[in-house]
Amino acid sequence: MPTKEQVIESLEAILVPAAKRSIVGLNLVRGITISDGKVEIALASTGLIPGVQDRIKTKAREAIKKLPEVKEVTVEYSDAKAMEDANGFARITGPCGDTMEIWIKVNDDIIIKSNFMTDGCDTAIASVSMITELARGKNIAEAQRISEQDVLTALGGLPDKSKHCALLSANTLKAAIRDYIALKRS
């Protein structure tokens, strides 16, 4: 039976063409479940055009099938969608024209779930995906302190021309938190 580390190592080789970075490096791997020879992988897909989504899904399936004792591989896309039971939401369009949307579900002032969508480039996808990951499990005060630099550090940096994506993601999360606080007060 493969380990989670072996699965992640196999997925490291799968690159998003426009970003020339792996799906792991772009924080697009949202979940891995391994049980009885079956490996299930959840990927964030927002902003990836359908042809690229299909190629990544196929490459992921092929890479994981090469691991020992793997009988079945399922690759699905998640997180890149609206959240119907959200109690905080924000949509911000940055100066570059990219729009990010973040939904948060908060219980007892802890962000228990966060989803996103963006029409931006691969670095916008990576930034908003990372900030939603960083926010999960944090209380509202901690999540409000997540900064552009926190996103850049978690991603291992971004090219200078793309650093604004980290700032846009941080601003969008903060706006979703402000929306949650306003709804809570009303």
N, C-alpha and C positions, 0 to 999 in steps of 0.2 A: 504494500500500500504506500503510495507516495505521501510525503509530508507536505505541509503548507509551504515550507521553504522551498521544496523542490518545484512546486507548482509556480510559485512566484519567480523563481530562477528561470523557468521555461518561458514565462510570460515576458520577462525582461527583453527577450529577443524580438518581440513584436513591436514594430515602430509605427507611429502615426506619421504618415508620409510628410505632411506639411511641416510638422514640428521637428522631424528627425529625432524624436525622443520616444522612449518605450511607453507602452500603456501603463506600466508600473511607475515610471518616472513622472508621468503626467497625472498620477493619482486617479487613473480611470478604473482601477480594479477596486470594486466596492465590497466584494465578499467572495470567500472561497469555502466551500463545504466539501468534505471528503468522507465518504461512507460506503463500505461494502463494494469497493471497486468503481464507485461512481464519484465523479468530480463535477461539482456545480460551480460556475463562475458567474458573478454579477459584475457587469461593467457599466460605467456611466457613459452615455452616448451623446449628450447634448452637443449640438453643433457639428457632429460628424455626419457627413453626407451619407445617404444610404449605401452607396457602392463601397465606401471606405468602411462603414459599419460591417457590411457583409464580409469583406476581405479580412478584417480584424477578427471577426467571429470565427471564420474558417481557419485562419492561422492559429488562433488560440486553441481551437478544438484539435487540430493536427499536432500541435506542440505537446499538449497534455496527453494525448493518446500514446505518445512515445514513452511515457513514464511507465515504470514497472507496475503490473497488477491493475492497470486502469482498463475497465471494461466499457465504461460509458462516460461521455463528457457532454455536459449541457452548458452553453454560454448564452446568457440573456442580458439584456440592457435594463438598467434600473436607475432611479434617482433623478434622471433627467426628465422630470415631468412635474406638472402642477400637483399640489397636495390639497386634497379636498377638505381635510380636517385641520388645516393650518390655523394658528391663531396669531400669526405675524407674517407679513408679506411686504416686499419692496421690489420695485422695478426702477432701475437707473440706466440711462444712456450716457455713456462717457463721451468725452470730446472727440474720440476716434470714431464714434458712431456705433460701437458695440453696445448692446443692451444686455444687462444681466438681471435676472429675476431670482429671488430667493424666498422660499417658504420655510417657516419654522413652526414646529409643534412644541409647545412649552408646557410642562407639568411641574407644579411646585417650584417654579422659577428655574427649572433645568431644561435645557434644549434637548429633547429626547429624539427629535427627528428633524432633518433638514433636507430639502430638495432644491434643485436649481434648474434653470434653463438659460441659455445664452445663444445669441446669433453671432457671436464673435469667433475669432480665430482660435487656433489650438492653445495658445497661451492664455486666452480668456477662459477657455474651457478648463484648463489645468488650474487656474487661479480660483475660479468660483467653486470648482470641485473640491479643491484643497480647503478653502475657508469653511465650506459646509462640514467637511470632515473634522476640522479643528474645533468647530463650534459644538458638535454633538457631545453631550455629556457634561457640558459646562453650564454653570449657573449664568444668569443674565449679566451680572457684573463682570464676570470673567470673559464672557463672549464679547462684551462691548469693548474690551481692551485688546482684542485680536487686531493686530495692525498689518499694514502693508508689508512691513519687514518680517513679521511672523510668517506670512504667506510665502515671501521670497525665500526665507530660510528653510521652510518645510519643503519647498520645491527644489532646493539646491540652487537657487538663483534663476534669473531669467535674463535674456539679452536686454541691454539698455533700452532699446526701442519698444520693448514689451512690458517693462516694469509697471507701466500705468495700469495694466490689467490687474495686478495685485492690489493697487489702490482702489480701483473700481469695485473689486470683490469685497474689500474691507468696508467701503462706504455702503455697499448694498446690504451687507449683513447688519451694519449699524442701523440702517433705515428700517429693516425688517424688525429689529429689536424695538426701535421706537414705535413702530406700528403695534407690536404686541403690548407694549406698556400703555399706549393710548387706548387700545381695546380693553385692557384690564381695568383701567380707571373708569371707563364709561359703563 
